[in-house]
Amino acid sequence: MTAMLGGIVAPADAAAQQADPPVTPAPWPEELLIESGSLIAITINGVPLQLEVSAEAFGPPVINPGVAERLRLVPQFRREWRFGPVSVTGQGAPVLADFGQGPVSVPLAWANRTASATADGVIGIHHLPYARVTIALAPPVLGESVQRFPLMRAGGTGNTRLGTEVTVGKKRLMMIFVPERAENLITAPTANFIATHQDGGFEPDTDGMAELDFAVERPTRMMRIAAPIMLGDLAVERFAVRVEDYGDPKRVGEIGANDPRFDKDQILVSARKGRGKPDLLTRIGRDQIAQCSRITYDLALSEIRLSCGPAPE
């Protein structure tokens, strides 16, 4: 057999030598650089989708109900999300998910409520197939330094959360960075626990509302503590407390006018004892890390790195 090259008859082996060499796929990148709320492309059971990456997301990826119908998924397990008195029930099933490296089996969940208003669903950082995931928060500034924290995985296989831990009293408090929300957020039992160890009280006229997964809204009040919790160089001292979800934050109390606990010249010794069964989970919002330009989850080294400028005066 012969092949035609520019009008000249040439042997077939010569034509083969002229053919383009096979394309070698580019190596998979070690790091994913995204902004808060970015979308990532993924193929699930052969169908291309876009999922919203959330640092707060835990457990399996969650898709919108219409996407589950489009994928014709057959439920194989039940899933429930509780937000105090509000309960969202759903289902789940294993699927073949492909980020670009080939399909792998992962659990997928859905409910009758929308998981994401901007994408086909939500996925946590712990499911992304990269050695490092960096979230860009703001342009870097002069004089930034890097703070390093041990990356902890809490919640077990089915409810994995990524964060770090600090000691409060005799307990370890899990802190999850959540740049998607503005305020630090805790439940009422955790507020009781923190208040008893760090002298906390509710600030007047701070009623608010926190939006949780599936657009569930829960009322909050702002708690301030006289003895800040140090997270590296960050002084964590204000929390939005979900006051009507789990128990009563009766141990917190109120901050009065000229409250001596918040006088820098006072030395306080709290006589209160911790009570209740807190979940010991704190979500650290973007206001707390406002001076930071990026956060890196180094999944290979089990480390979280914050690149931050000098603290505001």
RAVEN-V275906 format. One record per residue. SS is DSSP state (alpha for helix, beta for strand, coil for the rest). OMEGA is omega in radians with two decimals (none if undefined). Layout:
# RAVEN-V275906
ss omega
SS OMEGA
SS OMEGA
This chain:
# RAVEN-V275906
ss omega
coil 3.13
beta 3.10
beta -3.11
beta 3.09
beta 3.08
coil 3.11
coil -3.14
beta 3.11
beta -3.12
beta 3.10
beta -3.10
alpha -3.12
alpha 3.07
alpha 3.11
alpha 3.13
alpha 3.13
alpha -3.14
alpha -3.06
coil 3.11
coil 3.09
coil 3.13
coil -3.11
coil 3.08
coil -3.13
coil 3.10
coil 3.13
coil -3.14
coil -3.11
coil 3.12
coil -3.00
beta 3.02
beta 3.11
beta -3.09
beta 2.97
beta 3.12
coil -3.14
coil -3.14
coil 3.11
beta 3.12
beta 3.13
beta 3.13
beta 3.05
beta -3.13
beta -3.08
coil 3.08
coil -3.11
beta 3.13
beta 3.14
beta 2.99
beta -3.14
beta 3.09
beta 3.13
beta -3.11
beta 3.07
coil -3.13
coil -3.04
coil 3.11
coil 3.13
coil -3.08
coil 2.99
beta -3.11
beta -3.14
beta 3.11
coil -3.08
alpha 3.12
alpha 3.11
alpha 3.09
alpha 3.09
alpha -3.13
alpha 3.12
alpha -3.13
coil -3.10
coil 3.08
coil -3.10
coil 3.09
coil 3.03
beta 3.12
beta 3.13
beta 3.14
beta 3.08
beta -3.11
beta 3.10
beta -3.03
coil -3.12
coil -3.12
beta 3.14
beta 3.08
beta -3.14
beta -3.14
beta -3.13
beta 3.09
beta 3.12
beta 3.02
beta 3.14
beta 3.02
beta -3.11
beta -3.11
beta 3.08
coil -3.08
coil 3.14
coil -3.04
coil -3.05
coil 3.03
beta -3.12
beta 3.08
beta 3.03
beta 3.14
beta -3.10
beta 3.06
beta 3.12
beta 3.10
coil 3.06
coil 3.13
coil 3.14
coil -3.14
coil 3.10
coil -3.06
coil -3.06
coil 3.12
coil -3.13
beta -3.07
beta 3.11
beta 3.12
beta -3.12
alpha -3.08
alpha 3.12
alpha -3.05
coil -3.02
coil -3.14
coil 3.05
coil -3.14
beta 3.03
beta -3.13
beta 3.08
beta 3.09
beta -3.08
coil -3.07
coil 3.05
coil 3.11
coil -3.13
coil 3.13
coil 3.08
coil 3.11
coil 3.03
beta -3.10
beta 3.05
beta -3.05
beta -3.14
beta 3.04
beta 3.09
coil -3.13
beta 3.05
beta -3.12
beta 3.04
coil -3.14
coil -3.05
coil -3.04
coil -3.08
coil -3.05
coil 2.99
beta 3.09
beta 3.11
beta 3.06
beta -3.05
beta 2.99
beta -3.14
beta 3.01
beta -3.02
coil 3.09
coil -3.09
beta 3.05
beta -3.12
beta 3.13
beta 3.13
beta -3.13
beta 3.10
beta -3.08
beta -3.13
coil 3.11
coil 3.13
coil -3.03
coil -2.94
coil 2.91
coil -3.01
beta 3.09
beta 3.05
beta -3.12
alpha 3.11
alpha 3.10
alpha 3.06
alpha 3.07
alpha -3.12
alpha -3.12
alpha -3.10
alpha -3.11
alpha -3.13
alpha -3.02
alpha -3.14
coil -3.10
beta 3.08
beta 3.11
beta 3.04
coil -3.12
coil 3.04
coil 3.13
coil 3.09
coil -3.14
beta -3.13
beta 3.10
beta 3.05
beta -3.10
coil 3.12
alpha 3.13
alpha 3.11
alpha 3.04
coil -3.14
beta 3.13
beta -3.11
beta -3.13
beta 2.90
beta -3.08
beta 3.08
beta 3.07
beta 3.14
beta -3.10
beta 3.11
beta -3.08
beta 3.00
beta -3.09
beta 3.04
beta -2.95
coil 3.09
coil -3.08
beta 3.09
beta -3.12
beta -3.04
beta 3.11
beta -3.09
beta 2.90
beta -3.06
beta 3.06
beta -2.89
coil -3.04
coil -3.05
coil -3.03
coil 3.12
coil -3.05
coil -3.13
coil -3.04
coil 3.13
coil -3.07
coil -3.11
coil -3.08
beta 3.03
coil -3.14
coil 3.08
coil -3.13
coil -3.13
coil -3.06
alpha 3.13
alpha -3.07
alpha 3.02
coil -3.07
coil -3.12
coil -3.13
coil 2.99
coil -3.01
coil 3.00
coil -3.09
coil 3.10
coil -3.09
coil 3.11
coil 3.14
coil 3.11
coil 3.07
coil 3.13
coil -3.11
coil 3.06
coil 3.09
coil -3.14
beta 3.11
beta 3.03
beta -3.11
beta -3.06
beta -3.04
coil 3.08
coil -3.13
coil -3.10
coil -3.07
coil -3.12
coil -3.09
beta -3.09
beta 3.14
beta 3.06
beta -3.10
beta 3.01
beta 3.11
beta -3.06
coil 3.14
coil -3.11
coil -3.10
coil -3.11
beta 3.00
beta -3.14
beta 3.06
beta 3.05
beta -2.96
beta 3.00
coil 3.12
coil 3.12
coil 3.12
coil 3.14
coil none
